[in-house]
Amino acid sequence: MKSFFRFIGSIILLIIGLIAIIPFIYMIMTSLQHIYTSVDFKVSFTGMTLDNYKFIFESRNFSRYFLNSSFITISGVILNVVFSSLAAYSFAKMKFNGNNKIFFFMIMTLIIPTQVTMIPLYIIMKQLNWINSFFALILPIPTALGVFIMRQAIINIPNELLESAKIDGYSDFHIFTKIVIPLIKPAIITVSIFTFIGAWNEFLWPLIVSVDDKTRTLTVGLSTLQTQYTPNYGVMMAAATLTFLPPFIFYLILQKRFVEGVAATGLKG
């Protein structure tokens, strides 16, 4: 009986999975056709063409948008990993007044919608004269979520291991770099994936602070294709495919460690 229900559950999950990939199939099929209205779509392997991708790659600003997004995303990942790991180590293994309260208030920031903070954040960036600069696009990327994930991983490290390292003469910095960091690699990869996907797909904030192509990201730059030219749904879907691929590939490469990181951070509260 148990095997029967397991079989039924597998069938249901398979059906859900197939339904979930339909939008991606539609996106890729549309990107390989010349479609100027939403009702023109048809599954035809004979009419497929790479002209939509060729049009995007030949755009004089595509390489600029791609490099901007890559630089902003990679910088944001590094910044988030460095500061989140340092903060997480302090909250998990160092005792100081207000430790739990500060961590609690930091985690509470996660319930605040991003849209609510955009106006005050924009005012701050304007006062710092950072509008249309990479500083405005990179510095807001780190969030308390990275601190939370890494703190959960660091808590699982036995205190005896760190105390024995101190007895051997290790400083807090050496303990952090030589012992803690190697033990929380799955959590670091988890934070990196979340940060990479979030930063790469971010649209609203770059749209607000990017005035010209100097700092414009791929998501914002490719969205202008539907307003500058005659609407071509094939071009729009090709742009969506190109935007989707980098974080998808990044996740596939680190998928195994990502699962380990999620599992490890959920072992202990």
HELIX and SHEET records of a PDB file:
HELIX    1   1 LYS A    2  SER A   31  1                                  30    
HELIX    2   2 ASP A   51  PHE A   57  1                                   7    
HELIX    3   3 PHE A   62  LYS A   93  1                                  32    
HELIX    4   4 ASN A   99  MET A  108  1                                  10    
HELIX    5   5 THR A  109  ILE A  111  5                                   3    
HELIX    6   6 THR A  114  GLN A  127  1                                  14    
HELIX    7   7 PHE A  134  ILE A  138  1                                   5    
HELIX    8   8 ALA A  144  ILE A  155  1                                  12    
HELIX    9   9 ASN A  159  ILE A  167  1                                   9    
HELIX   10  10 ASP A  172  ILE A  175  1                                   4    
HELIX   11  11 PHE A  176  VAL A  180  3                                   5    
HELIX   12  12 ILE A  181  LEU A  183  1                                   3    
HELIX   13  13 LYS A  185  ASN A  201  1                                  17    
HELIX   14  14 LEU A  204  VAL A  209  1                                   6    
HELIX   15  15 LEU A  218  SER A  223  1                                   6    
HELIX   16  16 LEU A  225  GLN A  228  1                                   4    
HELIX   17  17 TYR A  233  ILE A  253  1                                  21    
HELIX   18  18 GLN A  255  THR A  265  1                                  11    
END                                                                             
